[in-house]
């Protein structure tokens, strides 16, 4: 993490704390030394962040930090809030935390006229459903492979529990109401396939980058989906 990114992360951490937090705890969360943490606090204070600290108690970010307002109207604010709440319901632990952090950032810079739409939205997500099956492999493994365009070797079991090993080119993660799936190109089938993440027993990134651009592969899949939407988003059964 660059220093600039760390400073922004520290500021966001303080913004999310309602009570003073010690330097030791902040340093632990940032995975830096307390000495580095003190330097970062000093730099943020010099830049104008109203950070108040007291020995033995900790640091707290007081009101008064100037940030330009985020110019969203009520409808736009509610659309963003609804989307983040859907992510909180259907995402894994990392996505839920990211949604909460994004909500805090938006709340900090939202224009006063739109604050009520944030606190009291007229749009609410539906029931969370019956929950998701446990994933033997962390979704972060798939996310990282997608971002790196890395080939994944997976151990997979279909709906009949028939095992197979697949070499896939992961393109995207799909978050459905009661399941999560990987959209991928399957080398075995030589075609696009979707795989339920709870049926992936193991996944190994091979250090190989698949050819072309992920965006192009995904665009072709979307076109295929439009022409055969009844079969292309169902988990692979063969």
HUFENUR-V289691 format. One record per pair of residues at least 6 apart in sequence whose C-alpha atoms are under 7 Angstrom apart, sorted by the first residue. I is the first residue (numbers start at 0). J is the second residue. D is the distance in whole Angstrom. If there is no record, write none. Layout:
I,J,D + I,J,D
This chain:
6,39,6 + 13,59,6 + 13,60,6 + 14,60,6 + 15,103,7 + 18,59,6 + 19,56,6 + 19,57,5 + 19,58,5 + 19,59,5 + 20,57,5 + 20,58,5 + 20,59,7 + 21,56,6 + 21,57,4 + 21,58,6 + 22,33,6 + 22,36,7 + 22,57,6 + 23,33,6 + 26,32,6 + 26,33,5 + 26,36,6 + 44,50,6 + 48,64,6 + 49,60,6 + 49,61,6 + 49,63,7 + 49,64,6 + 50,58,7 + 50,59,6 + 50,60,5 + 50,61,6 + 51,58,6 + 51,59,5 + 51,60,6 + 51,61,7 + 52,58,4 + 52,59,6 + 66,108,6 + 67,108,6 + 68,108,5 + 68,109,5 + 68,110,5 + 69,108,5 + 69,109,5 + 69,110,6 + 70,109,7 + 70,110,6 + 71,113,7 + 72,113,6 + 73,113,5 + 73,116,6 + 76,113,7 + 76,116,6 + 76,117,6 + 77,116,6 + 77,117,7 + 77,120,6 + 77,122,7 + 80,117,7 + 81,122,6 + 81,123,6 + 81,124,6 + 83,98,5 + 84,124,7 + 85,124,6 + 86,94,7 + 86,95,6 + 86,98,7 + 87,94,7 + 87,95,4 + 87,98,6 + 88,127,6 + 89,174,7 + 128,176,7 + 128,177,7 + 129,177,7 + 130,177,6 + 131,177,5 + 131,178,6 + 132,197,6 + 133,197,6 + 134,196,6 + 134,197,4 + 135,197,6 + 135,199,7 + 135,200,6 + 136,199,7 + 136,200,7 + 136,201,6 + 136,202,7 + 144,150,7 + 144,169,7 + 144,204,7 + 145,169,5 + 145,170,6 + 145,171,6 + 148,208,5 + 148,209,6 + 148,213,7 + 149,168,7 + 149,204,6 + 149,206,6 + 149,207,6 + 149,208,5 + 149,209,6 + 150,166,7 + 150,167,6 + 150,168,5 + 150,169,7 + 150,204,6 + 150,205,6 + 150,207,6 + 150,208,6 + 150,209,6 + 151,166,6 + 151,167,5 + 151,168,6 + 151,202,6 + 151,203,5 + 151,204,5 + 151,205,6 + 152,165,6 + 152,166,5 + 152,167,6 + 152,202,6 + 152,203,5 + 152,204,6 + 153,164,6 + 153,165,5 + 153,166,6 + 153,199,6 + 153,201,6 + 153,202,4 + 153,203,6 + 154,163,6 + 154,164,5 + 154,165,7 + 154,199,6 + 154,200,5 + 154,201,5 + 154,202,7 + 155,162,6 + 155,163,5 + 155,164,6 + 155,198,6 + 155,199,5 + 155,200,6 + 156,162,4 + 156,163,6 + 156,198,5 + 156,199,7 + 157,235,7 + 157,236,5 + 157,237,7 + 158,236,6 + 165,185,7 + 165,187,6 + 166,185,6 + 166,186,6 + 166,187,7 + 167,183,6 + 167,184,6 + 167,185,5 + 167,186,6 + 168,183,5 + 168,184,5 + 168,185,7 + 168,209,6 + 169,181,7 + 169,182,6 + 169,183,4 + 169,184,7 + 170,182,5 + 170,183,5 + 170,213,6 + 170,217,6 + 171,181,6 + 171,182,5 + 172,180,6 + 172,181,5 + 172,182,6 + 173,179,6 + 173,180,5 + 173,181,6 + 174,180,7 + 178,195,7 + 179,195,6 + 179,196,6 + 180,193,6 + 180,194,5 + 180,195,4 + 180,196,5 + 181,193,5 + 181,194,5 + 181,195,6 + 181,196,7 + 182,192,6 + 182,193,5 + 182,194,7 + 183,191,6 + 183,192,6 + 183,193,6 + 184,190,6 + 184,191,4 + 184,192,6 + 185,191,6 + 185,192,6 + 191,220,7 + 192,231,7 + 192,235,6 + 193,232,6 + 193,233,6 + 193,234,5 + 193,235,6 + 194,234,5 + 194,235,6 + 195,234,6 + 224,231,6
